[in-house]
Amino acid sequence: MKITSQNKKNEMKNLTELKGSWNETKGKLKQKFALLTDSDLLLVEGKQDEMLGRLQVKLGKTKSEIQKVIFDL
């Protein structure tokens, strides 16, 4: 799949929307993946890619797989 600026924009929009309910989402992720810590799930403005990278390493999943898990919660 070709990554376009529109895809990137939609991805960032989704992450921004997610930030509003992040505490709830974070709790669900910790229930689903017990090995995750608060540090792993730290969502800092403008640093979403860093958080996704931490989750990729910790869970052994691709960025797309992680985004799907998050948005399917």
Residue pairs with C-beta under 8 A, 6 or more apart in sequence:
1 7
11 67
12 48
14 67
14 71
15 48
18 25
18 70
18 71
19 43
22 43
25 70
25 73
26 38
26 41
26 43
28 73
29 36
29 41
29 69
29 70
29 73
30 36
30 41
32 69
32 73
33 58
33 59
35 58
36 55
36 58
36 59
39 54
40 51
40 54
40 55
40 58
41 51
41 55
42 51
43 51
44 50
44 51
52 63
52 66
52 67
53 63
55 61
55 66
56 62
56 63
56 66
59 66
61 69
